[in-house]
Amino acid sequence: MIVNESAPPKLYKYQSCNEYTFSNLRKRCLWFSKPESFNDPFDCDINFEIVDVTQENLRLLFSHMRESVQDKMGFDKKYLNDGNINDVFAEDAIKFSLMATSQVKKQWAQTGVTCLSEKNDDILMWSHYTYGYQGFCLEFDTTYSPFTETGKATLIKVRYSDSYPPLSLSDILHNKLPPLPKNLLGTKSLHWSYEAEWRVFSSIGGIEYSYNKAALTGVYFGCKMKESNRATIASILADSPTPLYQMYRSNDKFKVSPNEIYSAR
């Protein structure tokens, strides 16, 4: 289960330079994508590792399922050997348990997600998400909506793992499914852990979410950003006190660092 954690003071969103990101910046809004558009096929579409497969829970599940079938003799013949629950039922119980979450997955497939990071200087994210350092990175103050808990959006920290999140057979038996959405939408492979990701969720995907101008506390330009794109962003933010930073390559290390190039403070 994902534990709620306090958000860091700042979160960062890496962007490429195009008409859509400039438009969003102009309107001071974030785009909430549907999970189906993500580049990782596992993202928001994972299975679960069923735990708690004890004999006691299997017996409880057996009794629960037997009550709902008409052909009880056929049910017993398939799943009982000498009055004891057999291995076939144990295997099917896991399948049935995963099927019990399918409706939750379908429901949350329509949710909206925007992804951010705790870091503004990760060289892989600058490479992957800003079109080879040609884009920019937005800095947000997390005391503003949508990063605060509201009725419209929810912020969670992504959990990284080398296996699927656990799903308790006991929880399924007692209809305790509310934690599933966060496990489903906020667990990724350890391969992505360098991103130090946080996610904001909305109930509907494919929408814009406006934020307070004061929430944008910095814009970082990539090392290879074109001068014309720097000028465009500076023009968009001309009426804003948002500081602008230029990222520079280190001369002796594999790292990038920002220098402030404009501040109205």
N, C-alpha and C positions, 0 to 999 in steps of 0.2 A: 504494500500500500504506500502511496505517496504521502509524505508528511508535509503539511502546510508549513512553509517557511516564510520569514519576513523577506520581502524583496530588498535587494541592495539599493543604495540611494540613487544610483544611475543604471540605466539599461541602454543598450546600443542596438541600432538596426542598420545593417549593411545594405547598400542599395547600388544598383547600376544607374547610369545616366540615360534616361529616355523620357519620352513625352509623358509617360504615366507617372514616373517617380517625381518629375518636376511638377506635374499637375497636383499630385498628392501633397507635395511640399507647399505649393501655393495655397491649397485649400486647408492646410494643416489637418490632414487626415491620414489614417493608416488603413491599408487594405487588408481585409480579413479573407484569406483564401479558404476554399474547401480542401480538405485533406487529399482528395483525389488528384490534386494538381501537384503534390509534393514529388520531389525527385527520388526519394527513398521509398520503394514499394512496400517496405515493412511499416513505414510511418503511419500511425493511426489505423493500421489494419493488421494488428498482430493477434496471435492466439494467446492462450493462457496455459500455464502449467498447473494442472489440477493436483492439489495437495489434499491431505486429510482423507485419503482413501483407506480408511480403517474398516474393519469388519463391522463395527457398530454403525458407522455411517452408511455402509453398503446395505445393511439390514434395514435401516430407516428408509433409504431410498427405494429399496425393493418393495417395502410395504406401501410407500407412497405411490409408486408407479402401478403396483398391482391393483390398487383401489380404482384406478382410472381406466383399466382395460376390461373389456367385456369377456374375452376368452381367458379366464383365469387359469383353466386347466392347461391351455397351450402355453401361457406365460410361465407357469410352474415347470412344465416339461422342458422348456427351452433354458430356463435359468436355475433350476434346482437339480442337484445330484444327491440322492439319498437324503433329501430334506435340507441340504446345505447349499448356499449360494455358490455357483460355480464361477470359473474364470471368465466365461463368456459374458456373464452379467457385469463383472468388474470392468471389462473392456468397453462394453456398451454404456456403462454408467458414465465413463469419461466422455464418450461421444455425446451422450444426452446432456451432460453438464455444459459442454462447449456450445451445444445448440441452444441452451437456455440463455446464452449471452448474445445470440445472433440478432435479436430485436434491438438490444442496446446498441450494438455496432451499427445497425442500419439507421437508427435514430441519430446517432452522433456523426454519421458520415456526412450529414448536411450542416454540421457546425462550421463556424468560421474560426480561423486561427491566424494570428500574426506572431512571428517569431523574432526574439531578440536575444542578446548575449550580455553577459557580465563584462565582456572585454571589448575594447575598441582598437586593440593593437595586435590581433591575431593574424599572422601572415597567411594562413590558409584561408581564413574567411575573407580577407582582403582580396585574395586571388580568386576564390570561388564565386563570391557574391557581388563583387564590384567590377566584374569583367576585367580581371587582371590589373587591379589597382587604379582603374580609370574612373571608378565611381566614388561614392561618398558614404559616410557613416553618420547617422543621426544619434544624438545623445538626449535621453529623456530623464526628467525628474520623476521618480516613481511615486511621489506623493500626490500626483495628479491622476485623474481618470484618463484612460481606462486601466491604469496600472494599480489603482486601488480597487478593493472589492466593491462591486456595485451590482445592481440588478441586471445590468446589460452585459457585463464582462467579468471574467474570472481569470486571475493570474496564478499560474503554478510554475514551479521549478521542474525542469525535465530530469527524470531519473535515468541513469545509464546502466545497462546490465548486459551480461553475455547470455542471458536466457530470458524467456518470457516471464512476465510477472505471475506470481502465484494466485490461484483462485481456489478458495477453500470449498470443498464439497459440503462442509457443514454450513457455510454461508448460503450456498445455493439451496440447501434443504430448508433453511429458515428464511428464505427470500430476502437475504441481506445483500442486495446488488448495488446500492448507491455508490460505493467506492469504484465501481468498474469504469465509469467514464474517465476518471483521472488516470487510472492505470492504463487504460486503452490509449488515451491521447497523449500521455506524458511519459511514456517509457520508450527509450530508443536504445539501439545497439551501443556497446562501449566504443565502437569505432568512431562515434560522433561526439565523444565526451569532451574533445578539445573545444567544442563550441560553447560550453558553459551556458546552455540555453535556458531561457524562460519563455513561456508562452501565455498569450492572452487569448481567451476564448470568448466568442459571442455565440448566441443561439443559432444564428443563420450565417452561412458562408457566402462569399461573393458580394460583400458589401464594404462600404467605407465607414470608418468610425472617426469622427472629428475629435481633436484634442485641443486643450487650452494652449494658446500661443506660449504662455509661460512655461509649459511643460517641456518645450524644446530648448534645451540649455546648451547646445553645441552642435556644430556640423564640422566633420572632419573630411578633408579632401584627400583622395588617394594620391600616391606618389606620381602616378602617370595620368592624372586627370588633365584633360585639355583645358587650355586657358578659357576657351569659349564657354565651357560648362561651369568653370569657376565663376565667370562673370554672370552667367544665368542665375546661379544660386545666390550670389551676392545681391543681384537685382531683386530676386524674389523676397529676400530677407531684409531689404533696404529699410523697411519700417520697423524692424525688430531689433532688440538688443542682443539677439543670439550671437555668441562668439563664433568665429570661424577659425579653423585650425588647418594647417598643412601637415600631412604625414611625410616624414623623411626617412630614408633608409639609413641604417647605422653603417659606419665605415668599417667596423671590425666585428660585428655580430649579425646573426640572422634575426633582425628585429626592425621594427619601424616605431618611430616616436613622433608625437605631435608638437608643433610650435604654433602658438596663437598668432594669427595674422590680422585679426580684426576683433575689436570689442568695443561696444558702445557703453560699457559699464563705467 
